[in-house]
Amino acid sequence: MNLNLGTAAFFTALAEFVLAAGMLALWAKGRARYLLVWGVGFLVFGIGALLLILRDRIPDFFSILLGNFLTTLSSVLFYVGICLFFDRRHAWLPWMAGVLGLEVALLACFSYVTYDTSARVYVYGAAQSVIALMTLQALCTMGRGRGGNSNPEVVVVALLALLVHGARLVGTPFFPVPQDFLASGNFQTLLAFGLKLTHIGYALAFGNMHAAALHADLRAALAHIEAKAHQKVEILGYIGHDLRAPLATIGGYASLLLADAHDTQRKHLLTIQRSVKYQLHLIDELLEYAKAELQPLTVHPVTTDLPRLLDDISDYAVALCAQRNNRFRYRPSERMPREIGLDGKRMQQVLLNLLSNAAKFTRDGVVTLSVTARPEGRACVLSFAVSDTGIGIDMSRNIDIFGAFQQMHPASGSTGLGLFIAQRIVSAMGGTLSVASVAGQGATFSFTLSVPVDASDADWPVVAQRETTPGEPSPAPAMPRHAMPEDRALDELASLALQGRVTDIEHWIARHADEAAYAPFLTLLVDLLERLDLRGIHALVNRPAQS
């Protein structure tokens, strides 16, 4: 086999130009200086190899001096790019410049004074070996790359480059290069192909280093964004906390002034108190949001009256279902423990979110809350299910319905946070929220929890089932007739409730607030208004009064 150095140089030049184009393309996207330097390094090596191919057609100055200088310069540029990547000083750069100058001087000597091809190969191999040693030493001192990740691949490739040039250096005396350099022996040609493979390895190593740098920058950017978001939530918490004090002071002084206020002043002061109460409610929501964002979701189990909690939730469900003419069914186990260890507020939050969704996506249908209880030692296994006969969910879409802001039906106008919140709470309680649904046939959301039970509550009380039909009025106690305003005022209130005029209802309350005899009626009315239970207000006004 008789290999040709010109063929090796041709394929080397072709490969180097491709590698240079790749590096420069990466640089065009990210504008990282080290990519530009590496790209130029591959480019100048390819130009040097191309000059070697044209040796018979151009003066020796270009083919020998400039060609070898450019191929050695490429190794220097690789070193400079590595230093830029690691953001380190170019400690060896002056020495490398000296090696380049010495190489050119010796090549000129063995080209114009004493023509010796083997000596030129020896000089070239020595210069490349020294630069490879400097690069390896710099890599060893740099130790770790950007982002705290080691980059052993570039060390391995630099070591291979040293071995290739070292083999040429050691082998030159035993495998003399013919005077016709392009027809030099197989040994030198194989080393040239080995050097090409080494440069391909350099390109792969540099690409991996750049990818690692991008990942490190991305992680840093995400951490910065999370820190900024955390700071914003903290600021919201601080503002909300500090706003409570002045508002509470305003409300306190308004209460003091009510004692000596005349009718007109009393109306204004009551308006102030309602506004303060509303603002405090908004601030409490803001603080709850900030707390939830700044701290992991926590539950605080306390002794809870389970039947009473479920009855309260059912009352809310009746109002929710009535808005779209739905029936509500409450299907508990025949017997249930009275006192259990459970975070009642969190449980109410979960079930009301599920019931609200069920009522929202069902019209003229049925919403059912099912609860089963099964004793298990000193604990009780509770299974909850909220089902509806509404539009259902297309489960074939493979969407994470429990993700934040995930809207199954965007036209509903909801934020998509309800199921996300419910899933977080159920998970914190030790359960898993699951769904079974068919598009057009309703949906069922269910979960199971194991909760401690009061040991003395051995005889579980009987719990009645419940079902309401659309149009049933919200439960409201009958009021004594003398505790209610005159019929004309009540008719006006009923009309306002039917029309949903909340602001006018507030004004109505303010007009009658100075009548002490109406205090129980107005207290109940304000409570219904705060819950926006307009149906309940209408029922309260039209319920037959006690004599």
C-alpha positions as CSV (number, residue, x, y, z in Angstrom):
1,M,0.0,0.0,0.0
2,N,1.4,3.4,-1.0
3,L,-0.6,6.2,0.6
4,N,-0.2,9.8,-0.7
5,L,0.2,12.8,1.6
6,G,-1.6,15.0,-0.9
7,T,-4.7,12.9,-0.6
8,A,-4.6,13.1,3.1
9,A,-4.1,16.9,3.0
10,F,-7.1,17.2,0.6
11,F,-9.5,15.3,2.9
12,T,-8.1,17.1,5.9
13,A,-8.7,20.5,4.3
14,L,-12.3,19.5,3.4
15,A,-13.0,18.3,6.9
16,E,-11.5,21.4,8.5
17,F,-13.6,23.7,6.4
18,V,-16.8,21.7,7.4
19,L,-15.8,22.0,11.1
20,A,-15.1,25.7,10.7
21,A,-18.5,26.2,9.2
22,G,-20.2,24.4,12.1
23,M,-18.3,26.4,14.7
24,L,-19.0,29.7,13.0
25,A,-22.7,28.8,12.6
26,L,-22.9,28.2,16.4
27,W,-21.1,31.5,16.9
28,A,-23.7,33.3,14.7
29,K,-26.4,32.1,17.0
30,G,-24.8,32.6,20.4
31,R,-22.1,35.2,19.7
32,A,-19.7,33.4,22.1
33,R,-16.2,34.6,21.5
34,Y,-14.6,31.2,22.1
35,L,-16.8,29.7,19.3
36,L,-15.4,32.3,16.9
37,V,-11.8,31.6,17.9
38,W,-12.3,27.8,17.5
39,G,-14.0,28.3,14.1
40,V,-11.0,30.4,12.9
41,G,-8.7,27.7,14.2
42,F,-10.3,25.1,12.1
43,L,-10.4,27.5,9.1
44,V,-6.7,28.4,9.2
45,F,-5.7,24.7,9.5
46,G,-7.8,23.9,6.4
47,I,-6.1,26.8,4.6
48,G,-2.7,25.4,5.6
49,A,-3.5,21.9,4.4
50,L,-4.8,23.4,1.1
51,L,-1.5,25.3,0.6
52,L,0.3,22.0,1.1
53,I,-1.7,20.5,-1.8
54,L,-0.7,23.4,-4.1
55,R,3.0,23.0,-3.3
56,D,4.0,22.4,-6.9
57,R,2.1,25.4,-8.1
58,I,3.0,28.1,-5.6
59,P,6.3,29.3,-4.1
60,D,7.8,27.4,-1.2
61,F,7.2,30.5,1.0
62,F,3.4,29.9,0.8
63,S,3.4,26.1,0.7
64,I,6.1,25.5,3.4
65,L,6.4,28.5,5.6
66,L,2.9,29.9,5.6
67,G,1.2,26.4,5.3
68,N,3.0,25.0,8.4
69,F,2.7,28.3,10.3
70,L,-1.1,28.3,9.8
71,T,-1.6,24.7,10.9
72,T,0.5,25.4,14.0
73,L,-1.4,28.6,14.6
74,S,-4.7,26.6,14.7
75,S,-3.4,24.8,17.8
76,V,-2.7,28.2,19.4
77,L,-6.2,29.4,18.6
78,F,-7.7,26.2,20.1
79,Y,-5.8,27.1,23.3
80,V,-7.0,30.7,23.2
81,G,-10.6,29.5,22.8
82,I,-10.3,27.1,25.7
83,C,-9.0,30.0,27.9
84,L,-11.9,32.2,26.8
85,F,-14.4,29.4,27.6
86,F,-13.0,28.9,31.1
87,D,-12.5,32.7,31.6
88,R,-8.9,32.2,32.5
89,R,-5.7,34.1,31.6
90,H,-3.8,33.1,28.5
91,A,-0.7,32.3,30.5
92,W,1.1,30.3,27.8
93,L,0.3,32.6,24.9
94,P,3.6,34.6,24.8
95,W,5.5,31.3,24.9
96,M,3.4,29.9,22.1
97,A,4.1,33.1,20.0
98,G,7.8,32.4,20.6
99,V,7.4,28.8,19.4
100,L,5.6,30.0,16.3
101,G,8.4,32.4,15.5
102,L,11.1,29.8,16.1
103,E,9.2,27.3,13.9
104,V,9.1,29.8,11.0
105,A,12.8,30.6,11.3
106,L,13.8,26.9,11.3
107,L,11.5,26.1,8.4
108,A,13.1,29.0,6.4
109,C,16.5,27.6,7.3
110,F,15.7,24.1,6.2
111,S,14.1,25.4,3.0
112,Y,16.5,28.1,1.8
113,V,19.8,27.4,3.5
114,T,19.8,23.6,3.8
115,Y,17.0,21.9,2.0
116,D,16.0,19.0,4.3
117,T,12.4,17.7,4.2
118,S,12.8,15.4,7.2
119,A,14.1,18.3,9.4
120,R,11.1,20.4,8.5
121,V,8.8,17.6,9.6
122,Y,10.8,17.3,12.8
123,V,10.5,21.0,13.5
124,Y,6.8,21.0,12.8
125,G,6.2,18.0,15.0
126,A,8.3,19.5,17.8
127,A,6.4,22.9,17.7
128,Q,3.0,21.1,17.7
129,S,4.0,18.9,20.6
130,V,5.2,21.8,22.7
131,I,2.0,23.7,22.2
132,A,-0.1,20.5,23.0
133,L,1.9,20.2,26.3
134,M,1.2,23.8,27.2
135,T,-2.5,23.2,26.4
136,L,-2.6,20.1,28.6
137,Q,-0.9,21.9,31.5
138,A,-3.5,24.7,31.2
139,L,-6.4,22.3,31.2
140,C,-5.0,20.5,34.3
141,T,-4.8,23.8,36.2
142,M,-8.3,24.9,35.1
143,G,-9.6,21.7,36.6
144,R,-13.3,22.3,36.3
145,G,-15.4,23.9,33.6
146,R,-18.2,26.4,33.6
147,G,-21.1,25.5,35.8
148,G,-18.9,23.3,38.0
149,N,-18.8,20.4,35.4
150,S,-15.5,18.8,34.5
151,N,-14.6,18.6,30.8
152,P,-12.4,15.5,30.4
153,E,-13.2,15.1,26.7
154,V,-11.0,18.1,25.7
155,V,-8.2,16.8,27.9
156,V,-8.4,13.4,26.1
157,V,-8.4,15.0,22.7
158,A,-5.4,17.2,23.5
159,L,-3.6,14.2,24.8
160,L,-4.3,12.4,21.5
161,A,-3.0,15.4,19.6
162,L,0.2,15.2,21.6
163,L,0.5,11.5,20.9
164,V,0.1,12.0,17.1
165,H,2.6,14.8,16.9
166,G,4.9,12.9,19.3
167,A,4.8,9.9,17.1
168,R,5.7,12.0,14.1
169,L,8.6,13.5,16.1
170,V,9.9,10.2,17.3
171,G,9.3,8.3,14.0
172,T,10.9,10.9,11.7
173,P,14.5,9.5,12.1
174,F,13.4,6.0,11.5
175,F,11.0,6.8,8.6
176,P,12.8,9.5,6.6
177,V,10.6,11.7,4.5
178,P,11.5,11.6,0.7
179,Q,12.6,14.8,-0.9
180,D,9.3,14.7,-2.8
181,F,7.2,15.6,0.2
182,L,3.8,15.0,-1.4
183,A,4.9,11.4,-2.1
184,S,6.2,10.8,1.4
185,G,5.8,7.4,3.1
186,N,2.9,5.7,4.6
187,F,3.9,6.5,8.1
188,Q,3.7,10.3,7.7
189,T,0.4,9.9,5.7
190,L,-1.2,7.8,8.4
191,L,-0.2,10.4,11.0
192,A,-1.8,13.0,8.9
193,F,-5.1,11.1,8.8
194,G,-4.7,10.6,12.6
195,L,-4.4,14.3,13.0
196,K,-7.6,14.8,11.0
197,L,-9.5,12.5,13.3
198,T,-8.0,14.4,16.3
199,H,-9.4,17.6,15.0
200,I,-12.8,16.0,14.6
201,G,-12.5,15.0,18.2
202,Y,-11.7,18.6,19.1
203,A,-14.8,19.8,17.3
204,L,-17.0,17.2,19.2
205,A,-15.4,18.2,22.6
206,F,-15.8,21.9,21.9
207,G,-19.5,21.3,21.0
208,N,-20.1,19.4,24.2
209,M,-18.4,22.2,26.2
210,H,-20.6,24.8,24.5
211,A,-23.7,22.7,25.2
212,A,-22.7,22.4,28.9
213,A,-22.2,26.2,29.0
214,L,-25.6,26.8,27.6
215,H,-27.2,24.5,30.1
216,A,-25.3,26.2,33.0
217,D,-26.4,29.6,31.7
218,L,-30.0,28.3,31.5
219,R,-29.9,26.9,35.0
220,A,-28.5,30.2,36.3
221,A,-31.2,32.2,34.4
222,L,-34.0,30.0,35.9
223,A,-32.6,30.4,39.4
224,H,-32.5,34.1,38.9
225,I,-36.1,34.2,37.7
226,E,-37.2,32.0,40.6
227,A,-35.4,34.3,43.0
228,K,-37.0,37.4,41.5
229,A,-40.4,35.8,41.6
230,H,-39.8,34.9,45.3
231,Q,-38.9,38.5,46.0
232,K,-42.0,39.8,44.3
233,V,-44.2,37.4,46.4
234,E,-42.3,38.5,49.6
235,I,-43.1,42.2,48.7
236,L,-46.8,41.3,48.2
237,G,-46.8,39.7,51.6
238,Y,-45.1,42.7,53.2
239,I,-47.5,45.2,51.6
240,G,-50.5,43.1,52.6
241,H,-49.3,42.8,56.1
242,D,-48.6,46.5,56.5
243,L,-51.9,47.5,55.0
244,R,-53.9,45.6,57.6
245,A,-52.8,47.9,60.5
246,P,-54.1,51.3,59.0
247,L,-57.3,49.7,57.8
248,A,-58.0,48.1,61.1
249,T,-57.4,51.5,62.7
250,I,-59.9,53.1,60.4
251,G,-62.5,50.4,61.1
252,G,-61.9,50.8,64.9
253,Y,-62.4,54.6,64.8
254,A,-65.5,54.2,62.7
255,S,-66.9,51.9,65.3
256,L,-66.2,54.4,68.1
257,L,-67.8,57.2,66.1
258,L,-71.0,55.2,65.5
259,A,-72.0,55.5,69.1
260,D,-72.5,59.3,68.9
261,A,-73.3,59.6,65.2
262,H,-76.6,61.0,63.9
263,D,-78.5,59.4,61.0
264,T,-76.6,60.8,58.1
265,Q,-73.2,60.2,59.7
266,R,-74.2,56.7,60.7
267,K,-74.9,55.8,57.1
268,H,-71.5,57.1,56.0
269,L,-69.8,55.3,58.8
270,L,-71.5,52.0,58.0
271,T,-70.4,52.4,54.4
272,I,-66.8,52.9,55.6
273,Q,-67.0,49.8,57.8
274,R,-68.2,47.7,54.9
275,S,-65.5,49.0,52.7
276,V,-62.8,48.3,55.3
277,K,-64.2,44.8,55.8
278,Y,-64.1,44.2,52.1
279,Q,-60.5,45.5,51.8
280,L,-59.4,43.4,54.8
281,H,-60.9,40.3,53.1
282,L,-58.9,41.1,49.9
283,I,-55.7,41.5,51.9
284,D,-56.3,38.2,53.7
285,E,-56.5,36.5,50.3
286,L,-53.3,38.3,49.2
287,L,-51.6,37.1,52.4
288,E,-52.8,33.5,51.9
289,Y,-51.5,33.6,48.3
290,A,-48.1,34.9,49.4
291,K,-48.0,32.3,52.2
292,A,-48.8,29.5,49.8
293,E,-46.1,30.6,47.4
294,L,-43.4,31.2,50.0
295,Q,-44.0,28.0,52.0
296,P,-44.9,24.5,51.0
297,L,-48.6,23.6,51.2
298,T,-49.3,22.4,54.7
299,V,-52.4,20.9,56.4
300,H,-53.2,21.3,60.1
301,P,-55.4,18.3,61.2
302,V,-57.6,19.2,64.2
303,T,-60.7,17.5,65.7
304,T,-63.4,18.1,63.2
305,D,-67.1,17.3,63.3
306,L,-67.4,15.4,60.0
307,P,-71.2,15.3,59.6
308,R,-71.5,19.0,60.3
309,L,-68.7,19.8,57.9
310,L,-70.3,17.8,55.1
311,D,-73.7,19.4,55.8
312,D,-72.1,22.9,55.5
313,I,-70.5,21.9,52.2
314,S,-73.8,20.5,51.0
315,D,-75.5,23.9,51.8
316,Y,-73.0,25.6,49.6
317,A,-73.4,22.9,46.9
318,V,-77.2,23.6,46.7
319,A,-76.6,27.2,45.9
320,L,-73.9,26.3,43.3
321,C,-76.1,23.8,41.6
322,A,-79.1,26.1,41.5
323,Q,-77.3,28.6,39.3
324,R,-77.6,26.2,36.3
325,N,-80.8,24.4,37.3
326,N,-79.0,21.3,38.6
327,R,-80.2,18.8,41.2
328,F,-77.8,18.2,44.1
329,R,-77.5,14.8,45.8
330,Y,-75.7,14.1,49.0
331,R,-75.0,10.4,49.4
332,P,-73.1,9.6,52.6
333,S,-72.5,6.3,54.3
334,E,-75.4,5.2,56.6
335,R,-73.1,5.8,59.5
336,M,-70.1,8.1,59.9
337,P,-67.7,9.0,62.7
338,R,-68.5,12.3,64.3
339,E,-65.1,13.5,65.4
340,I,-62.0,12.9,63.1
341,G,-58.5,14.3,62.8
342,L,-58.8,16.4,59.7
343,D,-58.0,19.9,58.3
344,G,-61.7,20.9,57.8
345,K,-60.9,24.1,56.0
346,R,-58.6,22.4,53.5
347,M,-61.2,19.6,53.0
348,Q,-63.9,22.2,52.4
349,Q,-61.6,23.9,49.9
350,V,-61.1,20.7,47.9
351,L,-64.8,19.6,47.8
352,L,-66.1,23.1,47.0
353,N,-63.6,23.3,44.1
354,L,-64.8,20.0,42.8
355,L,-68.5,20.8,43.3
356,S,-68.0,24.2,41.7
357,N,-66.5,22.6,38.6
358,A,-69.2,20.0,38.5
359,A,-72.0,22.6,38.7
360,K,-70.3,24.9,36.2
361,F,-70.1,22.3,33.4
362,T,-73.5,20.8,34.0
363,R,-76.9,22.2,33.1
364,D,-80.3,20.7,33.9
365,G,-78.5,17.7,35.3
366,V,-77.4,16.1,38.6
367,V,-74.3,16.8,40.8
368,T,-73.6,14.1,43.4
369,L,-71.3,14.2,46.5
370,S,-70.7,10.6,47.7
371,V,-68.9,9.9,51.0
372,T,-68.1,6.4,52.4
373,A,-66.5,5.7,55.7
374,R,-64.9,2.4,56.7
375,P,-63.3,1.7,60.1
376,E,-59.7,0.5,60.1
377,G,-58.3,0.1,63.6
378,R,-58.0,3.5,65.2
379,A,-58.4,5.2,61.8
380,C,-61.2,5.6,59.3
381,V,-60.8,5.3,55.6
382,L,-62.9,8.0,53.9
383,S,-63.6,7.9,50.2
384,F,-65.0,11.0,48.5
385,A,-66.4,11.3,45.0
386,V,-67.9,14.2,43.2
387,S,-69.8,13.2,40.0
388,D,-71.9,15.1,37.5
389,T,-73.9,14.5,34.3
390,G,-72.3,17.4,32.4
391,I,-70.2,17.8,29.3
392,G,-67.3,15.6,30.6
393,I,-63.7,15.6,29.6
394,D,-62.1,14.0,26.5
395,M,-59.4,11.9,28.2
396,S,-57.9,10.9,24.9
397,R,-56.2,14.4,24.6
398,N,-53.6,13.3,27.1
399,I,-53.6,16.6,28.9
400,D,-52.5,17.0,32.5
401,I,-55.8,18.2,33.9
402,F,-54.3,18.8,37.3
403,G,-51.7,21.2,36.0
404,A,-51.8,24.9,37.0
405,F,-53.9,27.1,34.6
406,Q,-54.9,24.0,32.6
407,Q,-58.3,24.8,31.1
408,M,-60.3,21.8,29.9
409,H,-63.0,24.1,28.4
410,P,-61.4,27.6,27.7
411,A,-64.9,29.0,26.9
412,S,-65.9,28.7,30.6
413,G,-63.7,31.7,31.5
414,S,-62.1,29.9,34.5
415,T,-58.5,30.2,35.4
416,G,-57.9,26.5,35.5
417,L,-56.5,26.6,39.1
418,G,-59.3,24.8,40.9
419,L,-58.1,21.2,40.1
420,F,-54.5,22.2,40.6
421,I,-55.2,23.5,44.1
422,A,-57.4,20.5,44.9
423,Q,-54.7,18.0,43.8
424,R,-52.0,19.8,46.0
425,I,-54.2,19.7,49.1
426,V,-55.2,16.0,48.6
427,S,-51.6,15.1,48.1
428,A,-50.6,17.0,51.2
429,M,-53.2,14.9,53.1
430,G,-51.8,11.7,51.8
431,G,-54.2,10.9,49.0
432,T,-54.4,11.0,45.2
433,L,-57.0,12.8,43.2
434,S,-58.2,10.8,40.2
435,V,-60.7,11.4,37.4
436,A,-62.9,9.1,35.3
437,S,-64.8,10.8,32.5
438,V,-66.2,10.3,29.0
439,A,-66.9,13.3,26.8
440,G,-70.6,14.2,26.9
441,Q,-71.3,11.8,29.8
442,G,-70.1,13.6,32.8
443,A,-67.1,13.2,35.1
444,T,-66.2,11.8,38.5
445,F,-63.4,13.0,40.7
446,S,-62.5,10.9,43.6
447,F,-59.9,10.4,46.4
448,T,-59.4,8.3,49.5
449,L,-57.9,9.4,52.8
450,S,-57.1,7.6,56.0
451,V,-57.7,9.8,59.1
452,P,-57.6,9.2,62.8
453,V,-60.9,8.8,64.7
454,D,-61.8,9.6,68.2
455,A,-61.4,6.3,70.1
456,S,-64.4,7.1,72.3
457,D,-66.6,7.6,69.2
458,A,-67.3,3.9,68.8
459,D,-71.0,4.2,68.0
460,W,-71.0,6.1,64.7
461,P,-74.2,8.3,64.3
462,V,-76.6,7.7,61.4
463,V,-76.3,10.3,58.6
464,A,-79.2,11.1,56.4
465,Q,-79.0,11.4,52.6
466,R,-80.1,14.6,51.0
467,E,-81.5,15.6,47.6
468,T,-82.6,19.0,46.4
469,T,-84.4,20.0,43.2
470,P,-83.8,23.1,41.1
471,G,-85.8,26.1,42.4
472,E,-85.7,25.2,46.0
473,P,-85.0,28.3,48.0
474,S,-81.8,28.5,50.1
475,P,-82.5,27.7,53.7
476,A,-83.2,30.8,55.8
477,P,-84.8,31.1,59.2
478,A,-88.1,32.9,59.6
479,M,-87.9,36.3,61.1
480,P,-90.4,37.9,63.5
481,R,-92.6,40.4,61.6
482,H,-91.7,43.2,64.0
483,A,-88.0,42.7,63.2
484,M,-88.4,43.3,59.5
485,P,-89.0,46.6,57.6
486,E,-92.3,47.6,56.1
487,D,-93.7,45.6,53.1
488,R,-92.9,48.3,50.6
489,A,-89.2,48.2,51.6
490,L,-89.2,44.4,51.5
491,D,-90.7,44.4,48.0
492,E,-88.0,46.7,46.9
493,L,-85.3,44.5,48.4
494,A,-86.8,41.4,46.7
495,S,-86.8,43.2,43.4
496,L,-83.2,44.2,43.8
497,A,-82.2,40.6,44.6
498,L,-84.0,39.2,41.6
499,Q,-82.2,41.7,39.3
500,G,-78.8,41.0,41.0
501,R,-78.2,44.7,41.9
502,V,-75.7,44.1,44.6
503,T,-74.6,47.8,45.0
504,D,-78.3,48.9,45.4
505,I,-78.8,46.2,48.0
506,E,-75.9,47.7,49.9
507,H,-77.5,51.1,49.7
508,W,-80.8,49.6,50.9
509,I,-79.0,48.1,54.0
510,A,-77.4,51.5,54.7
511,R,-80.8,53.2,54.7
512,H,-82.2,50.9,57.3
513,A,-79.0,50.4,59.4
514,D,-80.1,53.0,62.0
515,E,-83.2,51.0,63.0
516,A,-82.1,48.9,66.1
517,A,-85.2,46.8,65.8
518,Y,-84.1,45.5,62.4
519,A,-80.6,44.5,63.6
520,P,-81.1,40.7,63.5
521,F,-82.7,40.9,60.0
522,L,-79.9,43.2,58.7
523,T,-77.2,41.0,60.2
524,L,-78.6,37.9,58.3
525,L,-79.0,40.0,55.2
526,V,-75.4,41.2,55.3
527,D,-74.2,37.6,55.7
528,L,-76.2,36.5,52.7
529,L,-74.9,39.5,50.6
530,E,-71.3,38.7,51.5
531,R,-71.8,35.2,50.1
532,L,-73.6,36.8,47.1
533,D,-76.5,34.5,47.9
534,L,-79.2,36.6,46.1
535,R,-81.6,33.6,46.0
536,G,-81.3,33.3,49.7
537,I,-82.0,37.1,50.1
538,H,-85.1,36.7,48.0
539,A,-86.2,33.7,50.0
540,L,-85.6,35.5,53.3
541,V,-87.8,38.4,52.2
542,N,-90.6,36.2,50.9
543,R,-90.6,33.6,53.7
544,P,-93.7,33.9,55.9
545,A,-92.8,35.9,59.0
546,Q,-93.5,34.6,62.5
547,S,-96.3,36.5,64.3
